[in-house]
Amino acid sequence: MALQYIGKDPESGKDGSPTVFVDQDNGDLVVQGWIADGSTRTGCLESGPIPDHETVVRVPARMMAMVKEACDAAERADVH
């Protein structure tokens, strides 16, 4: 898997999270982020269950430019 690093939250300090990547093999976005708190999970559950193999990740609004950049990179990915 070839991950293209897009960027990390500039306010995260030395720990380097949240972070956004693009999988260049299939164009998927890969997001490292904070595990959502209980109220966020509850809000998400209003639209349906969260399978055991999934979680809810929160990405701060200040990273939206990075998420947009990742989406653009994903669209350009040479997916086979």
PALOSE-351464 format. One record per residue (C-alpha): z negated, y, x. Coordinates in steps of 0.5 Angstrom, whole numbers, plus 500, padded with zeros to 3 digits. Each point is the difference from the previous one (the first is absolute). Example, Ala and Ser with C-alpha at 12.3 -4.5 7.8 and 13.67 -1.06 7.14 Angstrom:
# PALOSE-351464
484491525;502507502;
//
This chain:
# PALOSE-351464
500500500;502507503;495505497;503507501;493505501;501506495;493503501;493501499;495504496;499506505;493501498;498492501;497501507;501495505;499494495;508502498;500498493;503501495;507498503;507499497;505496503;507497498;502493501;507500503;502493498;499501493;499508498;493499498;495505500;493498504;494504499;494499503;495504496;493501497;498494495;499504494;493501497;498497493;502505496;507500503;501493499;497500493;506506498;505495503;497494496;502504494;507498501;499493501;496495505;500501507;502493503;495497505;505500506;501508499;496506500;500507499;501505506;499507499;504505504;498507501;505506497;500503506;505494503;505501495;505503505;499493504;501496494;506504498;503499507;498492500;504500493;506503503;499495506;500494496;506503496;504500507;497493502;505495502;498495496;503493500;
//
